[in-house]
Amino acid sequence: DQQVKQNSPSLSVQEGRISILNCDYTNSMFDYFLWYKKYPAEGPTFLISISSIKDKNEDGRFTVFLNKSAKHLSLHIVPSQPGDSAVYFCAASAVGNAGNMLTFGGGTRLMVKP
Amino acid sequence: EAGVTQFPSHSVIEKGQTVTLRCDPISGHDNLYWYRRVMGKEIKFLLHFVKESKQDESGMPNNRFLAERTGGTYSTLKVQPAELEDSGVYFCASSQHPRAGELFFGEGSRLTVL
């Protein structure tokens, strides 16, 4: 049973517009959430994270929003660039796990069209 | 600084054979992890080393999988005997401070079992 779900396998947006990637989780013990980006034939690379004590974290063009009551988080990319085209994985870590065991979603492939 | 390196990048073996995957973490990283992505699905945790000790191996699928980390440096993951369902991409990651969210992943070793 998947505890972290990314229900959209793919997303296509125009360059310059906003990309919104969504992620839902079921485990109430998750207290730390991360987004990773993955290019073909490469390993995932860390993008941005958020602790459960916050509802927003921003880093340049990337913002992660956390809605604990809905068990939902989202990644906003503004403005989207063609180089952002990749697979994005949402991941979560549980209380007491100290970030050592990440539970990943299935990924969303983002395509940014020039 | 060298990143996480994995070898081989791709291995094709027949069912029943043995394969050993190797991971060299970033120098100085005490934490080393193995993850696996099967059939393009979510990335799943296999196990976690702190130096040479197995901290958590709850994700190891069965006793056909054996992971070691010699002297707290490189790690190997052996699959013996390999089954068809073991096909996938095996990622190694390392970190010094996992709570910061940054696990540094290698490019992965793709295993194909025929």
Interface residues (C-beta under 8 A of the other chain):
Chain A: Q2 V4 Y32 L34 Y36 A41 E42 G43 P44 T45 F46 S49 F89 A91 A98 G99 N100 M101 L102 T103 F104 G105 G106 G107
Chain B: V4 N31 Y33 Y35 K41 E42 I43 K44 F45 H48 Q55 D56 S58 G59 F91 A93 S95 P98 R99 A100 G101 E102 L103 F104 F105 G106 E107 G108
